[in-house]
Amino acid sequence: MLTKKELIKQYKQTLQPMGVYQIKNLSNGKILIGGSANIPGKFNSHKFQLRQGVHMNKELQNDFRQLGEEKFAFEVLDTLEPKEDPKYNYTDDLKTLEEMWLEKLQPYEEKGYHTRKIAYIHID
């Protein structure tokens, strides 16, 4: 039977790399930033969608179709370290980390594939 320490070590070793990534257009430098609890799986998902022509970001999809896959780099920007608690929920940590990178890199308009979020104020 495994000790608690051995179980924690085993758990940490089974987690996929998680954090913030970017898909970078090597022709014009535009980027798409995202966060995931499974970066390799998310890269596979993006690549599959782009190859099939069904990616939800139409501008990225158009550039990918016109330029080809070789003109895009899939890169990890930052990672989160696994916590001791196997039940820990990384959602908020990933969201915060992604927001930090969005603020830092500003991937909007000519710099990226993101659309600025507009805050709506309702006045009665």
Backbone hydrogen bonds, N-H to C=O, Kabsch-Sander energy under -0.5 kcal/mol:
donor,donor_aa,acceptor,acceptor_aa,energy
7,L,3,T,-2.4
8,I,4,K,-2.4
9,K,5,K,-2.2
10,Q,6,E,-2.4
11,Y,7,L,-2.5
12,K,8,I,-2.6
13,Q,9,K,-1.7
14,T,10,Q,-0.9
14,T,11,Y,-0.9
15,L,11,Y,-0.9
18,M,80,L,-0.5
19,G,36,S,-2.5
20,V,78,D,-2.3
21,Y,34,G,-2.8
22,Q,75,E,-2.9
23,I,32,L,-2.4
24,K,22,Q,-0.6
24,K,73,A,-3.0
25,N,30,K,-3.1
26,L,24,K,-0.7
26,L,71,K,-3.3
27,S,71,K,-0.6
29,G,25,N,-2.3
31,I,111,K,-1.2
32,L,23,I,-1.9
34,G,21,Y,-2.1
36,S,19,G,-2.6
39,I,17,P,-3.0
42,K,38,N,-2.4
43,F,39,I,-2.7
44,N,40,P,-2.1
45,S,41,G,-2.1
46,H,42,K,-2.8
47,K,43,F,-2.8
48,F,44,N,-2.5
49,Q,45,S,-2.6
50,L,46,H,-2.8
51,R,47,K,-2.7
52,Q,48,F,-2.0
53,G,49,Q,-0.9
53,G,50,L,-0.5
54,V,49,Q,-2.5
55,H,49,Q,-0.6
58,K,56,M,-1.1
61,Q,57,N,-2.6
62,N,58,K,-2.6
63,D,59,E,-2.2
64,F,60,L,-2.7
65,R,61,Q,-2.4
66,Q,62,N,-2.4
67,L,63,D,-3.0
68,G,64,F,-2.2
71,K,68,G,-1.7
72,F,69,E,-1.9
73,A,24,K,-2.5
75,E,22,Q,-2.8
75,E,73,A,-0.6
77,L,20,V,-2.6
77,L,75,E,-0.5
78,D,20,V,-1.8
80,L,18,M,-2.7
88,Y,85,D,-1.9
90,Y,88,Y,-0.6
94,L,90,Y,-2.8
95,K,91,T,-2.3
96,T,92,D,-2.5
97,L,93,D,-2.4
98,E,94,L,-2.6
99,E,95,K,-2.4
100,M,96,T,-2.1
101,W,97,L,-1.9
102,L,98,E,-2.4
103,E,99,E,-2.3
104,K,100,M,-2.2
105,L,101,W,-2.8
106,Q,102,L,-2.1
108,Y,106,Q,-2.2
109,E,114,H,-0.7
111,K,108,Y,-2.4
112,G,109,E,-1.1
113,Y,31,I,-2.6
114,H,107,P,-2.0
119,A,117,K,-0.5
120,Y,118,I,-0.5
122,H,120,Y,-0.5
123,I,121,I,-0.6
